[in-house]
Amino acid sequence: MAKLTKESFIESLKEMSLLEIKELVDAMKEEFGVDPSSVAVAAPVAGAAAVDEGPSQVTVTLVNAGPGKINVIKVIKEITGLGLADSKAIADNGGAVKENIPVDEANEIKAKLEEAGAEVEVK
């Protein structure tokens, strides 16, 4: 018997109805004594496109201001509207520059900060 790969198993799930998936889960509970739904992510709805869009809201975090710290402070001040002291505190200590923003805006902010010499994470 050929080994079933993760990809082929997922493709098989995409072709199943919700009732068939429920029956599969029940059979797995019975066979292995484990409830796979307690560790599984929600199953796709039958007929729905399975697209991983990722998060819609993210946070831009400054990891390191780098050698161009003054330029990074200016960019933080411009982006956030904070005063000079607060912008400098973020540049000195790192932390969230902007929270719960759309991914596109976060990528623009990340590009500006990296251009100024900062190390940035988008989470």
C-alpha positions as CSV (number, residue, x, y, z in Angstrom):
1,M,0.0,0.0,0.0
2,A,1.4,3.4,-1.0
3,K,2.1,5.9,1.8
4,L,-0.5,8.7,1.9
5,T,1.2,12.1,1.8
6,K,0.0,15.1,3.7
7,E,-0.7,16.9,0.4
8,S,-2.8,14.1,-1.0
9,F,-4.7,13.7,2.2
10,I,-5.6,17.4,2.2
11,E,-6.6,17.3,-1.5
12,S,-8.9,14.3,-0.6
13,L,-10.4,16.4,2.3
14,K,-11.2,19.2,-0.2
15,E,-13.3,16.8,-2.2
16,M,-15.3,15.6,0.8
17,S,-18.6,17.0,2.1
18,L,-18.9,18.1,5.7
19,L,-20.8,15.0,6.5
20,E,-18.0,12.8,5.0
21,I,-15.4,14.7,7.0
22,K,-17.5,14.3,10.2
23,E,-17.7,10.5,9.6
24,L,-13.9,10.4,9.0
25,V,-13.3,12.2,12.3
26,D,-15.6,9.8,14.1
27,A,-13.8,6.8,12.6
28,M,-10.4,8.3,13.7
29,K,-11.8,8.7,17.2
30,E,-12.9,5.1,17.2
31,E,-9.7,3.7,15.6
32,F,-7.1,5.7,17.5
33,G,-8.9,6.8,20.6
34,V,-8.0,10.4,19.8
35,D,-10.2,13.3,18.9
36,P,-8.5,14.9,15.8
37,S,-10.8,17.9,15.9
38,S,-9.3,19.0,19.2
39,V,-6.0,19.5,17.4
40,A,-7.1,20.2,13.9
41,V,-7.9,23.6,12.3
42,A,-11.4,24.0,10.9
43,A,-12.1,21.8,7.9
44,P,-12.8,23.6,4.6
45,V,-16.4,24.1,3.7
46,A,-17.4,21.9,0.8
47,G,-17.1,23.8,-2.5
48,A,-15.2,26.7,-0.9
49,A,-11.8,27.7,-2.2
50,A,-9.1,26.9,0.3
51,V,-7.0,30.0,0.3
52,D,-4.6,31.0,3.1
53,E,-4.9,34.7,3.1
54,G,-2.9,35.2,6.3
55,P,-3.7,37.8,8.9
56,S,-5.6,41.0,7.8
57,Q,-4.2,43.1,10.6
58,V,-0.6,43.1,11.7
59,T,1.9,45.0,13.9
60,V,5.1,46.6,12.8
61,T,7.8,46.1,15.4
62,L,11.2,47.8,15.5
63,V,13.9,45.2,16.4
64,N,16.9,47.5,16.0
65,A,17.4,51.1,14.9
66,G,20.7,50.3,13.4
67,P,23.5,52.8,12.6
68,G,21.1,55.5,11.1
69,K,19.2,56.0,14.4
70,I,18.5,59.7,13.8
71,N,16.9,58.9,10.5
72,V,14.9,56.1,12.0
73,I,13.6,58.4,14.8
74,K,12.5,60.9,12.0
75,V,10.6,58.1,10.2
76,I,9.0,56.8,13.4
77,K,7.9,60.4,14.2
78,E,6.5,60.8,10.7
79,I,4.6,57.5,10.7
80,T,3.2,57.6,14.2
81,G,2.7,61.3,14.8
82,L,4.4,60.9,18.2
83,G,6.7,63.5,19.6
84,L,10.5,63.4,19.4
85,A,10.9,61.9,22.9
86,D,8.4,59.1,22.3
87,S,9.9,58.4,18.8
88,K,13.4,58.3,20.3
89,A,12.2,55.9,23.0
90,I,10.9,53.4,20.4
91,A,14.2,53.7,18.4
92,D,16.2,53.2,21.6
93,N,14.2,50.3,23.1
94,G,12.5,48.8,20.1
95,G,8.9,47.7,20.2
96,A,5.7,48.3,18.3
97,V,5.7,51.2,15.9
98,K,2.2,50.7,14.7
99,E,-0.3,48.0,15.7
100,N,-3.4,46.4,14.0
101,I,-2.9,47.9,10.6
102,P,-3.5,46.4,7.1
103,V,-0.7,44.3,5.6
104,D,-0.1,46.7,2.7
105,E,0.4,49.7,5.1
106,A,2.7,47.6,7.3
107,N,4.8,46.7,4.3
108,E,5.1,50.4,3.3
109,I,6.1,51.3,6.9
110,K,8.6,48.4,7.0
111,A,10.2,49.6,3.7
112,K,10.6,53.2,5.0
113,L,12.2,52.0,8.3
114,E,14.5,49.6,6.5
115,E,15.5,52.3,4.1
116,A,16.5,54.4,7.1
117,G,18.6,51.5,8.4
118,A,16.4,49.8,10.9
119,E,15.7,46.1,11.4
120,V,11.9,45.6,11.4
121,E,9.5,42.7,11.9
122,V,5.9,42.5,10.7
123,K,3.7,40.1,12.9
